[in-house]
């Protein structure tokens, strides 16, 4: 059974005061996410990622279409008890402490009292906030707030977790920790639907990705197939003289010098000739590696030729 | 369902307490202490009347100000700060949120009024060195103030579901003032000879909350008893009016697309 089944979900906003005009934020979307899958929802700013999540969470109402989560209508309260949601740049009741907030949300999600007593400290420990004690949320840093956000999203042990830009605004350490948390959820078999425009995160976590552009779904692909698809170019890295660069350019290579190192991307068929050239120049070879097609390449390729996205905000 | 409403109400109450809303009690206490000392000092025979008028008016005014200033942000603030996002993604229905918010603020106001009433009676005791059975009738005026606060809270909550805090405050204050003169508006409608004026004045008089019927401060200060029928009528009227305003707030909020 699909964990998330979206059928023609769409959202159009009316903008303007006197002369109203319709601006589509999300064109009819058809999408299916399997149970236990980590699904990346990619797109530039204003592509419609947050709109999709707001629709699924019942924060805004769709202009058309429907969606089912765990086989039930997405508006069904039974479904709400089975899902967790982290909004983009989350903000919580700042008069509460992290423990009180989690306790409150657990109460609203119907977690029994005994279970709440056990889970709240456990969850704070899991997100790396075991010692925040009586510190009110208004004194939390952005990274700490994000961790609280993740804690509240999974506190009630939901089957499906929706995360809107979970790594947004975090420093490298924070991003790594959030990624580890998401990996942990994946290992527990939870279905994760997360939106991002940080492609390296999607690449390291997702089973499949969808690319959204100007409210329109461009494609859905398996990440594994994308990033191992073709190795038709090789990257050659050497140290020392940049003189071979001109000769390599004649072989169709693109060269770039950084400090005392030179990086050349050479067509695979010309690799032997390129290495021979470097030997002749007595260059100190550092590495020869195949150039992988990254998710970024794929993403840019999918959006190539498209006009700059216009941000659509309600 | 009931427990979710109770949790939301409790969180609203807790928020109000932590935002130091109950600090107004300190100002009220200072007002009562200074008034009791001052009136006790001049002692021209009407000190009790002054204190009752001042005390009850202060209880009403402090309560209305809190009801309006907290009420207008009840929903708006949650939308603006996006705290509603994580709330609505849980098994919380929109109407439960509105009802919980209403009870949370109403509870805050009841607790606030209770402590002000205690302070008021303490000042009365200081002034007269005793409390008489007649002083118990002042409780009716305090009870009517609570009813009035329930109506103001419901109206502020309604405005908060579709309007900015500034506009909501303007609407709520305008209605509070208009409602305080509701009886005059009805009298004006009765006196009007032009049909359309009479109809419009009557419609306005019955639409605005009738706060003048709930104001018995002057009567109880002069020792006049408040009849049981008026207590019953006012109770039913205030509860019906507040329920209608909360219901309207639910209707608006149920169909509102959040930012």
HADDOCK unambig.tbl for C-alpha pairs under 7 A between the chains (distance, minus, plus):
assign (segid A and resid 57 and name CA) (segid B and resid 88 and name CA) 6.98 0.50 0.50
assign (segid A and resid 57 and name CA) (segid B and resid 89 and name CA) 5.10 0.50 0.50
assign (segid A and resid 58 and name CA) (segid B and resid 88 and name CA) 6.82 0.50 0.50
assign (segid A and resid 58 and name CA) (segid B and resid 89 and name CA) 6.92 0.50 0.50
assign (segid A and resid 59 and name CA) (segid B and resid 85 and name CA) 6.53 0.50 0.50
assign (segid A and resid 59 and name CA) (segid B and resid 88 and name CA) 6.75 0.50 0.50
assign (segid A and resid 59 and name CA) (segid B and resid 257 and name CA) 6.62 0.50 0.50
assign (segid A and resid 59 and name CA) (segid B and resid 258 and name CA) 5.75 0.50 0.50
assign (segid A and resid 60 and name CA) (segid B and resid 257 and name CA) 4.51 0.50 0.50
assign (segid A and resid 60 and name CA) (segid B and resid 258 and name CA) 5.55 0.50 0.50
assign (segid A and resid 61 and name CA) (segid B and resid 257 and name CA) 6.13 0.50 0.50
assign (segid A and resid 77 and name CA) (segid B and resid 91 and name CA) 4.78 0.50 0.50
assign (segid A and resid 78 and name CA) (segid B and resid 91 and name CA) 6.93 0.50 0.50
assign (segid A and resid 80 and name CA) (segid B and resid 89 and name CA) 6.03 0.50 0.50
assign (segid A and resid 80 and name CA) (segid B and resid 90 and name CA) 4.88 0.50 0.50
assign (segid A and resid 80 and name CA) (segid B and resid 91 and name CA) 4.82 0.50 0.50
assign (segid A and resid 81 and name CA) (segid B and resid 90 and name CA) 6.02 0.50 0.50
assign (segid A and resid 81 and name CA) (segid B and resid 91 and name CA) 5.57 0.50 0.50
assign (segid A and resid 85 and name CA) (segid B and resid 86 and name CA) 6.57 0.50 0.50
assign (segid A and resid 85 and name CA) (segid B and resid 89 and name CA) 6.54 0.50 0.50
assign (segid A and resid 87 and name CA) (segid B and resid 85 and name CA) 6.93 0.50 0.50
assign (segid A and resid 91 and name CA) (segid B and resid 81 and name CA) 6.51 0.50 0.50
assign (segid A and resid 91 and name CA) (segid B and resid 82 and name CA) 6.51 0.50 0.50
assign (segid A and resid 91 and name CA) (segid B and resid 83 and name CA) 6.04 0.50 0.50
assign (segid A and resid 92 and name CA) (segid B and resid 83 and name CA) 5.40 0.50 0.50
assign (segid A and resid 93 and name CA) (segid B and resid 83 and name CA) 6.81 0.50 0.50
assign (segid A and resid 95 and name CA) (segid B and resid 15 and name CA) 6.28 0.50 0.50
assign (segid A and resid 95 and name CA) (segid B and resid 18 and name CA) 6.52 0.50 0.50
assign (segid A and resid 108 and name CA) (segid B and resid 4 and name CA) 5.57 0.50 0.50
assign (segid A and resid 108 and name CA) (segid B and resid 90 and name CA) 6.91 0.50 0.50
assign (segid A and resid 108 and name CA) (segid B and resid 91 and name CA) 6.99 0.50 0.50
assign (segid A and resid 108 and name CA) (segid B and resid 92 and name CA) 6.91 0.50 0.50
assign (segid A and resid 109 and name CA) (segid B and resid 90 and name CA) 5.89 0.50 0.50
assign (segid A and resid 109 and name CA) (segid B and resid 91 and name CA) 6.07 0.50 0.50
assign (segid A and resid 314 and name CA) (segid B and resid 259 and name CA) 6.07 0.50 0.50
